[in-house]
């Protein structure tokens, strides 16, 4: 199981904590051209102060770097550096960096130790935890990947302060997801403290980040390979990932797409007689309080519904021709649902796109 450390100022402890989990080779830091100028030198200093030989590689920031081409360029660099299997890959950045660097760590030399140093809300509470790493394919998000749990996950909540406001808000979508599927009391906290969480002024920021992270650690420890319980973490992602794919990952942030997806999943839950309408409405009100979308933005031309539905059929959660949906029975309790009529799915997606009334 991964060692987890979340809190204010922990980036300075990176080298010492890596030593504590038994990593003794060189450290190859992989970051991007937005995060490295902010935190790269501090990370390298923390590594070198603990006796590591350390170097770094910068990706272009953005979802476009989550590709086989970007991974291949990192392989070339590691070959030039004569990296060895004992050396560690250190992913410093958000979800894209974590996924690409983790994929490289899983595949180069048949596997190298991985350390995740997430710097966004989304990556600290979700994407850095559980070992799912990979790159995108034009037909879908994360279709090429591996399970590669990090030896250490170190999330410094001070790093969140340099994020654009839109990135902060989008990250909290995963916290709301966590509350909806696992923790009704967490939804109370999010509902009551939305403003302070969005501007990071609330003292609850590290508390909630760690609470969500611990929930994910517990779930993935029980189901590392996503054969059962872990699937509930995909609540909102079936529609969300499809929207991202058809928009080439450059219109909606991941959390924004998941927010729209959660709205759709809650609607399906109500239509299937599983969830009370008032609870679905409460979820959507909390999303709106954070400034997250509950339908496709009116300011953007929506994708064709046929393209979204086709992208959903490529989802990793499908089995055969049947999608496995994560739906809600009540706030804090999710279930895997099969056999959702395609006509109901189509109507729901149409409503989210603004093509039909909600």
N, C-alpha and C positions, 0 to 999 in steps of 0.2 A: 504494500500500500504506500502511496505517496506521502511524504512528509509535507505538512501544510503549515505555512507561516503567513499570517495576514495582520497588518497593523501599520501604524505610522512610523516611518523611518527605517523600515526593515531592509531596504535596499542596501544600506551600508553594511549589513550582516551577511551579504550574499556569499562571500568567500568562506567565512567561518561556518556557515550553515551547510555549505557544500562539503567541507571537510567533515562535518559532524555526521553526514550520511555516507561517508566513505568514498567520496570521489577524489581521486588523487592524480589524474592525468592532466593534460592541458585543457583549457577552456576556450571554446570557439563560440563567441557571442554573435548571434544572428539577430539583426534588428531592421528597422526601416529608416528612410531618410527624414522622417518626422520625429520619431522617438529617439533615435541615437543622439542627435544634437542636444537633446534635453537631458538624457539620463545615461548615455553610453559611457562617458568618461567616469562617472560615478560608479557604474557597474564594474568597469575595468579596474578602477582603483581598489574597489572592495575585493576583487579577485586577486589582484597582485599583492595586496596587503596580507592575504592569507597564503602567499607563496605560489600562486598559480602563474604559469605562463599563459597569457591571454591575448587574443586578437579578435577582430570583428569583421563582419560582412554586412553591408547595407542593401536591403531590397528597396525598390520603389514602393512608397506607401500606397495602399489601396488593394481592393479585391482582385485587380488585374494581376497581382503578383502571386495569387494563389493558383499556380499553374505548374504543369510538368516542366515547362521551359524555365521557370524561376528555380525550381528544384534542381534541374540539370546544371544551371549556372553555379549553384552552391556546391554541387558535387565537384565541379571543375576546380573551384577554389579550395575545397578540402583536399583534393588530390595534390594541388600545388603546395599546400601546407603540410603535406605528408601526415595527415591526421591518422590516428590509430584508434583501435577499438576501445582502448582504455580512456581516451579523451572524452570530454563531455560537450554536448551541444547545449548552449544556453540561449533560450528564446526570450528576447527582451522586446516586448511590444504587445499589441492587441491580438485579436483572434486570428488575423491573417498570418502574422509572424509566427504565432504559436503553432498554427496548423502546418504551415510550410516547414518550419524548422523541426517540428515533431515528426513530420513525414520523412524528412531527410535523415533524422536521427534513427528512425525505424528501419531505413533501407540502406544507408551507406555502411559498407563493411558488415552487412547483415545485422546491423544494430549497434548503436552507441548510446551511452547514458544521456538522458534528457533532463534538463532543468528548465522549468517554466517560470518566467518573471513577468507576469501579466501587468499591463499598465493602463487598462481600461476597465470600466465598471463591468462590461460584458465578459471580458476575459477573466477577471478576478473572481466573479461569482459563478462562471459557467464554463467557458470554452477551454480554459487551461486545465480543468479538472476531469479526470476520468480516462484520459489516454486516447481519445478519438482524434486522430490527426489525418490530414489529407489535403488534396487539392481538388479544384473544381473541374468539371467537364462541361462543354457547351450544352449538353443535354440535362445537366443537373448539378446541384451543389454537393460537394464532398463525395462524389461517386468513386473517386480513386483515393484509397487511404488505408489506414491500419489502426490497430489498437496498440498504443505505445505509452503506457503511464509514465509520467515524470517521476524521477527519484525525489525531486523537491519542487514544490510550488511555493513561490515567495511573492506575495502581493503587497506592495507598498501603497497604502491608500493615499499617501501624499502625492503620488504620481497622477492621481485623478484630477488634480487642480489645474493642470495644463491642457485638459481636454476641451474641445469646443463644446458649448452648451448642448448642441444637438446630439453629440456623441454620448454625453452624460445621460441625457433623457432616454436615448435609445437603449442604453445599457440597463436601465431600471426595468425595462420590459421583461427581462429574464428573472428579475426578483419578483415581479408580479406573477409571472408564470409559476415560479417556485411556490408562492403562497397559494395559488389556485389549486395546485395539484397535491401539496404536501402539508401546508401550514396555515390554517385559517387565522391564527393569532398574528402571524406575520402580515397578513393583509390589513389587519387593524392598524399596525404600525405604519405601513406604507400609506394607507389612506389618511392617517392623521398627520403625517410628516412630509407630504409630497413636496411642498415648497422648499423646505430645508434640505431635502435630499437632492432636488434638482440643482440647487446652487451650491451644494456640498457644505452648507453652513451648519447642518445638523450634526450634533455629536453622535448620532446614531449611524452615521455613514459606515465606519469600520465594524460596528456591531452587526448591521444588517448584511454587509458584504460577507463577514465571517459566518453568519447564520446560514445564508444561502449556500456558501461553499461547503459547510459541514453537512447540510442536507444532501448535496450532490455526492460528497465523499461517501456518505452512508449508503446511498442508492447504488453507486457504482461498485462499492465493495461487495454488495450482495449479488450484483449482476454485472460483472465486468464486461462480458461479451454481448450485452444487449439482447438477451434471449427472452426476457420477461419483464421484471419490474422496471429496469432502466428505460424501457420504451416510454414510460409516462413522461420522461423529461422532454419528449418531442411534442408536448402539447403546444398547439399553434404553429408547429413547424411544417406540417404537410402543405398547407396553403402558403405559408410564409416562404418556404424554400422555393416553391413553384413561382411565386411572384418575383423573387430575386432572379431566378434563372431566366425567365422570359424577358426581364428588363436588363439582362446582361450585367447584373450586380452593380449598376451605377445610378439608379434612381432612388431606391429605398435603402436605408441602412438596415442591417440584419434585425435589430430590435424593432424597428418600425414595421418591417414585413411580418415579424412574429406577432406583433400587436394586432395587426389586421387578421392574421391567422387565428389568434385566440378569440377574436370576435366571431369569426366563422365557426370555430370549434364549439364555442358556447351556444351559438345558435343551433348547430346540429344536436348538441346535447339536449336542448330544450325540445326540439322537434322529435327527438327519439324518446321523449318522456322520462329522461334521466335527471334533468336539472330544472329547478324551479326558475321561471322567468325572472323573478326578482333577483336571484343570485347572478344570472347572466347580466342583468342590467347593472348590478353593483360592480361586477368586473369591468364593464365598459366605462362606467363612471370613474373608476380608479384610473384606468388607462388615460381617459381624457384629462383627469386632474394632473397627470404627469405631462400632458401635452403630447401624448402618443396617439397615432391615428387608429380609428376603429373602422375605417373604410378607405378606399383608395382616394388619394388627394384629388380634389376637384381641379386643382391647378395643373394637373399633369394628365395627358392623354392616356387613358387606361389601355392595357394590352388587350388583345383579342381573347375572349373567354375560352375559345378552343385551344389556344396556345397554353393557357394556364392549366386547363384540365389535362392536356397532353403531358405537360411537365410533371403533374402530380403522379401520373402513371409510372414515371421513372423514379419515384421516391424509393429510398432504401427500405422504408417500412412496409412496402407492398410485398405480398406473397402470392405468386402466380399473377392472376389478373385482379386480385382483391386487395384493396388498401386496408391497412389496419389503422384505425383512427384512435387518437387519444381524446376521450371525451370526459366530461365531469358528471359525477353523481351529486356532489355538493361541493361547496368551497372547501378546499383542503383534501379532496378525495377524487382521484381520477381512475379511469378504467380503460382497458383496451377493448375497442368495439369493432367488430367485423360486420359485414353485410349491410352497410349504410347504402341506401338506394342511390344510384348515380344521379337520378333526377333531382334528389334532394341536395346532393353535393353541387350540381350544376346551378340550381336555384340560389344556393347560398353564395357561391362564387359570384354569380351575376349581381346579387345584392351588394356584395362587398365592392364590386367594381362600379357600382352606381348605375347599373343597367336595368335594375328592377328595384322596387321599393323594399325596404327592410321589413 
